[in-house]
Structures are given as C-alpha cells and as structure tokens.
C-alpha cells in the first residue's frame, strides 16, 4: 500500500479510538518497551504526542525512562529547514505548543545528535520490513539519518504491521523495532 493511502487509513483508525483506548494501548506499549533489552544506553529521545491527532501517549514511557534513570531528550522543530534541535528534559523544562500543536521545549540544554542512543519514533503506519509512514514532512528521516549508525530506532504504534509500504524512498530510514500493544517487531 502507498504511504498516502496508509496515512488516510490510519488517521481514520486513530480517530475511532476513545481516550480510554488510547490510554490503555499507550500503557501496554510502555510495558512492552520496559521488557526490551535496550536499557544499557544513556540518552533516549522521545516524542511528545499531538493529542489532537490521537498519537501514542508517551507519558507512561517517560515514567519508565525516569525510573531507569535515563537522560531523556525532547525536540523542537524548525518548519523552514525541517531540522530538529534536541534538548535535555529536566525538571525546569518549559513547554509550548507550536502552530501544529506539537508540545516543544522553549529552551534548555542542547544535546548533540551524536549523543542520542535510542530514538522512539512517531508514525502512522509501518510494514514488516521496518519502513514507516509518518505525516510526510521528513523531519524524522532527516533526524535519524544524522544519528550514529548504532542508534536504535524504535517505532511506537497502536496498530500492527502492514505487509508492505510500496513507495519507500532512498532516504527513508528504517526502524530497528516497532512496538505495539501486543507485539515487539524486530527488523533485520
């Protein structure tokens, strides 16, 4: 299936989820991640959800990361350059929603991309080969392509894998894992 079709399909599926279902599935995803063998790293990048788009609520995962005493990194997006600037999440971090309702840090301690060990990646859909479809702006592909070779890329999804995304581009960055409420997919 093409990314455009997948975007429509999964936006509609998400729109059908109740707030209770989002919370229940987000908690199940965090519990799956907590069982993974990824906790020997230090810097973990996490996205903050756009609640209006019914994205995975990463609050539970933030609690897991804090409980494991990890350095948590959040980003701010520049919509002109499509680049992201990464900041250490601290007790003093203040957030403001941007024009797309993405909660972003106002400022803080900047973290260079080569320090980031694990990235939790938002997505709309993914396939059995580790390709993903996001909103189509390319922010995460640009960000992930600048990460270290061994940075783990972990997608978070309410739904299971599609068989194949047929219009994958050369600069699309594949996931290493994708976690759903029921499954942890591992990709070659």
C-alpha positions as CSV (number, residue, x, y, z in Angstrom):
1,X,0.0,0.0,0.0
2,X,1.2,3.5,-0.7
3,X,2.0,6.0,2.1
4,X,-0.8,8.3,1.1
5,X,-3.4,5.5,1.4
6,X,-1.8,4.4,4.7
7,X,-2.0,7.9,6.1
8,X,-5.7,8.1,5.4
9,X,-6.4,4.6,6.7
10,X,-4.5,5.1,10.0
11,X,-5.7,8.6,10.7
12,X,-9.2,7.2,10.4
13,X,-8.4,4.3,12.7
14,X,-6.9,6.6,15.3
15,X,-9.9,8.9,15.0
16,X,-12.1,6.0,16.1
17,X,-10.1,5.4,19.3
18,X,-11.6,6.6,22.6
19,X,-9.5,8.4,25.2
20,X,-9.6,5.2,27.3
21,X,-8.4,3.1,24.4
22,X,-5.5,5.5,23.8
23,X,-4.5,5.3,27.4
24,X,-4.9,1.6,27.6
25,X,-2.9,0.9,24.4
26,X,-0.2,3.5,25.4
27,X,0.3,1.8,28.7
28,X,0.6,-1.6,27.0
29,X,3.2,-0.2,24.6
30,X,5.2,1.3,27.6
31,X,5.1,-2.1,29.3
32,X,6.3,-3.9,26.1
33,X,9.2,-1.4,25.8
34,X,10.1,-1.9,29.5
35,X,10.7,-5.6,28.8
36,X,13.0,-4.9,25.8
37,X,16.8,-5.4,26.1
38,X,17.6,-1.8,25.4
39,X,18.4,-0.4,28.8
40,X,22.3,-0.4,28.6
41,X,22.1,3.0,26.9
42,X,22.1,6.6,28.4
43,X,20.4,9.1,26.0
44,X,16.8,8.3,25.0
45,X,15.0,10.6,22.6
46,X,11.2,10.6,23.0
47,X,8.5,12.5,21.1
48,X,5.7,14.3,22.9
49,X,2.3,13.4,21.4
50,X,0.0,15.7,19.4
51,X,-3.1,14.8,21.4
52,X,-5.4,16.2,18.7
53,X,-4.0,13.5,16.3
54,X,-4.5,10.8,18.9
55,X,-0.9,9.8,18.9
56,X,0.6,7.3,21.4
57,X,0.7,8.9,24.8
58,X,4.4,8.7,25.8
59,X,3.8,9.8,29.4
60,X,3.9,6.1,30.5
61,X,7.2,5.6,28.6
62,X,8.6,8.8,30.2
63,X,7.9,7.3,33.6
64,X,9.8,4.1,32.6
65,X,12.7,6.2,31.4
66,X,12.8,8.3,34.5
67,X,12.5,5.1,36.7
68,X,15.5,3.7,34.9
69,X,17.4,7.0,35.5
70,X,18.0,7.7,31.8
71,X,18.8,11.0,30.2
72,X,15.6,12.0,28.3
73,X,15.8,14.1,25.2
74,X,13.0,16.1,23.5
75,X,13.0,18.1,20.4
76,X,11.9,21.4,18.8
77,X,11.2,21.5,15.1
78,X,12.1,24.2,12.6
79,X,9.5,24.0,9.8
80,X,11.6,26.0,7.3
81,X,14.7,23.8,7.4
82,X,12.9,20.6,8.6
83,X,15.6,20.2,11.2
84,X,15.1,19.3,14.8
85,X,17.0,20.7,17.8
86,X,17.3,18.4,20.8
87,X,17.1,19.3,24.4
88,X,17.7,17.5,27.7
89,X,14.4,17.1,29.6
90,X,14.8,18.5,33.1
91,X,12.5,19.5,36.0
92,X,12.9,23.1,34.7
93,X,12.0,22.4,31.1
94,X,9.1,24.5,30.0
95,X,6.9,23.5,27.0
96,X,4.8,25.5,24.5
97,X,2.7,24.0,21.7
98,X,3.8,25.1,18.2
99,X,1.5,26.0,15.4
100,X,0.9,22.3,14.7
101,X,0.0,21.6,18.4
102,X,3.3,19.8,19.0
103,X,4.5,20.3,22.6
104,X,8.1,21.6,22.3
105,X,10.7,22.7,24.9
106,X,11.0,26.5,25.0
107,X,14.8,26.2,25.5
108,X,17.2,24.3,27.6
109,X,20.4,22.3,27.5
110,X,21.1,21.3,23.9
111,X,22.0,17.7,23.2
112,X,24.1,16.9,20.1
113,X,22.5,14.3,17.8
114,X,25.6,12.0,18.1
115,X,24.9,11.6,21.8
116,X,21.5,10.1,21.3
117,X,21.5,6.3,21.7
118,X,17.8,5.4,21.3
119,X,15.0,7.2,19.4
120,X,11.3,6.5,19.9
121,X,9.8,7.4,16.6
122,X,6.2,8.5,16.0
123,X,4.4,7.1,13.0
124,X,1.1,6.5,11.4
125,X,1.9,3.0,9.9
126,X,4.8,0.6,9.4
127,X,5.4,-2.6,7.5
128,X,7.0,-5.9,8.2
129,X,10.4,-4.7,6.8
130,X,10.7,-1.8,9.2
131,X,9.6,1.0,6.8
132,X,7.3,3.7,8.3
133,X,4.8,6.2,7.1
134,X,4.7,9.4,9.1
135,X,3.0,12.7,8.3
136,X,5.2,13.1,5.2
137,X,7.3,16.2,6.2
138,X,10.5,14.2,6.5
139,X,11.6,15.5,9.9
140,X,12.4,12.1,11.4
141,X,14.1,10.8,8.3
142,X,16.4,13.8,8.3
143,X,17.0,13.5,12.1
144,X,17.6,9.7,12.0
145,X,20.0,9.9,9.1
146,X,22.2,12.2,11.2
147,X,22.3,9.8,14.2
148,X,25.1,7.3,14.9
149,X,25.0,4.0,13.0
150,X,24.2,2.1,16.2
151,X,21.4,4.4,17.4
152,X,18.3,2.3,18.0
153,X,15.2,3.5,16.1
154,X,12.0,2.2,17.8
155,X,8.6,3.0,16.3
156,X,5.5,3.1,18.5
157,X,2.2,2.1,17.0
158,X,-1.3,1.4,18.2
159,X,-1.8,-1.0,15.3
160,X,0.0,-4.0,13.8
161,X,2.3,-4.0,10.8
162,X,1.1,-3.7,7.2
163,X,2.6,-6.3,4.8
164,X,4.5,-3.7,2.7
165,X,4.8,0.0,2.1
166,X,5.2,0.1,-1.7
167,X,6.6,3.7,-2.2
168,X,9.7,3.6,0.0
169,X,12.3,6.3,-0.9
170,X,16.0,6.0,-0.8
171,X,16.4,8.5,2.1
172,X,13.7,6.8,4.2
173,X,15.3,5.5,7.4
174,X,14.2,2.0,8.5
175,X,13.3,1.2,12.1
176,X,15.1,-1.4,14.2
177,X,12.0,-2.2,16.2
178,X,8.3,-1.3,16.3
179,X,6.3,-1.7,19.5
180,X,2.5,-2.2,19.5
181,X,0.3,-3.0,22.5
182,X,0.7,-6.7,21.6
183,X,4.0,-7.2,19.7
184,X,7.6,-6.1,19.6
185,X,8.6,-6.3,15.9
186,X,12.4,-6.6,15.3
187,X,13.7,-5.7,11.8
188,X,16.9,-7.1,10.2
